[in-house]
Amino acid sequence: MDKSKTEINRKYSASNKVSLILGGKAYFDLLLNLINNATASIQLQTYVFENDTTGNLVADALKNAVKRNVQVYLLADGYASQSMSTDYIHSLTETGIQFRFFEPLFKSKNFYFGRRLHHKIFVADEKFAIVGGINIADRYNDIPDVAAWLDFAIYIEGEVVTQLYQLCLKTWDGFTTARRVTPTLQKEYNYNFKPEETSLVRMRRNDWVRGKNEISRTYIEMLRNATSHITIFCSYFIPGKIIRKLLQRAAKKGVKIRVVTAGPSDVMLAKYAERWMYDWLLRNNIELYEYQTTVLHAKIAVCDSEWLTIGSYNINNISAYASIELNLDVKNVKFATATESLLEDIIQHQCIAITKETHRFSKNIFKQFMQWCSYQFIRVAFYLITFYYKQKG
């Protein structure tokens, strides 16, 4: 093994047990169960926390945890979670929940400038964690007569949970203090995982202020080193120049690449921009699909039936340069193969293929112009996306 591969493998922790969690009821059942069984501490950090049925279910569980003398920390993005009114926040803090909005670089009464907290992470008792792309809101849950948006998370026990817990502490503190490791973390847990249950896992972050671009490097590594096939599910797939070049090179050397994007979308500007890229993707022999059942919000990629990356990171410049993102990379052939099988089933039964023929017949001059304008805007949007004018109610 060469030096570069040795360095890559050194970043993985060995003693971990992982499970793939489908969004919707399965995710929120697990989350609520972990909250209800926590005995010492809870860290929940999310981009969106809505004051709706799902948000209130989670909030009530957190309040009950405080009554059991569990320390609860809730961190939400200051822009995306604006539905949390002052009264609603007071209802949380008066029960003992420690709540904070993630602070941008600069803000005033009407302006917000700085990166966004886009990662979604939950850690209970410093032993159990969930990482993925699922926010706390009804649209991510299965509610009566409405299916959840398609998304995934990974449940994990093991060594990497310590790193996730420390990340939560640093993010909560705004990366301004070096909080000491708690006595609990200084203990070595004996997880007793069976060999067939164990996965290699590494934590990957993107945060342009902190100089972190690890998830971007994960995708570069995947595209450079793939030998057989890659399956990518991405809700806002607008790759920059480096990733486009690597996609092209991988396809030329015979790697089968499949990309699944959203059909119905919550951000039509991004959808138009994606569709402007369809010609390029199809010309480079990249298989293309659109998910049809609900909105696709997933961010996951599996490579060569050997390893995968999953989390909050979309393949676009906003995730690369304008948000705090968190993924986990997992090396485990059995786990990767099972995940591929699930994704294959979704492709076969809930997606439509976008081919050169179908795409050609769907085009007209007006649509192409709209898609081109959207793409050009998105290309530079990350320079502007962290600046907002906020209307205070």
Secondary structure as GFF3:
##gff-version 3
##sequence-region A 1 393
A	DSSP	alpha_helix	3	10	.	.	.	ID=ss1
A	DSSP	beta_strand	16	22	.	.	.	ID=ss2
A	DSSP	alpha_helix	25	37	.	.	.	ID=ss3
A	DSSP	beta_strand	41	46	.	.	.	ID=ss4
A	DSSP	alpha_helix	53	67	.	.	.	ID=ss5
A	DSSP	beta_strand	71	77	.	.	.	ID=ss6
A	DSSP	alpha_helix	86	93	.	.	.	ID=ss7
A	DSSP	beta_strand	98	102	.	.	.	ID=ss8
A	DSSP	beta_strand	106	107	.	.	.	ID=ss9
A	DSSP	beta_strand	111	113	.	.	.	ID=ss10
A	DSSP	beta_strand	116	117	.	.	.	ID=ss11
A	DSSP	beta_strand	120	124	.	.	.	ID=ss12
A	DSSP	beta_strand	128	132	.	.	.	ID=ss13
A	DSSP	three_ten_helix	138	140	.	.	.	ID=ss14
A	DSSP	beta_strand	152	158	.	.	.	ID=ss15
A	DSSP	alpha_helix	159	172	.	.	.	ID=ss16
A	DSSP	alpha_helix	183	186	.	.	.	ID=ss17
A	DSSP	three_ten_helix	195	197	.	.	.	ID=ss18
A	DSSP	beta_strand	200	207	.	.	.	ID=ss19
A	DSSP	beta_strand	212	213	.	.	.	ID=ss20
A	DSSP	alpha_helix	214	225	.	.	.	ID=ss21
A	DSSP	beta_strand	229	234	.	.	.	ID=ss22
A	DSSP	alpha_helix	241	252	.	.	.	ID=ss23
A	DSSP	beta_strand	256	262	.	.	.	ID=ss24
A	DSSP	alpha_helix	268	276	.	.	.	ID=ss25
A	DSSP	alpha_helix	278	283	.	.	.	ID=ss26
A	DSSP	beta_strand	287	291	.	.	.	ID=ss27
A	DSSP	beta_strand	299	303	.	.	.	ID=ss28
A	DSSP	beta_strand	307	311	.	.	.	ID=ss29
A	DSSP	alpha_helix	317	321	.	.	.	ID=ss30
A	DSSP	beta_strand	323	331	.	.	.	ID=ss31
A	DSSP	alpha_helix	333	350	.	.	.	ID=ss32
A	DSSP	beta_strand	351	354	.	.	.	ID=ss33
A	DSSP	alpha_helix	356	362	.	.	.	ID=ss34
A	DSSP	alpha_helix	365	384	.	.	.	ID=ss35
A	DSSP	beta_strand	387	389	.	.	.	ID=ss36
###
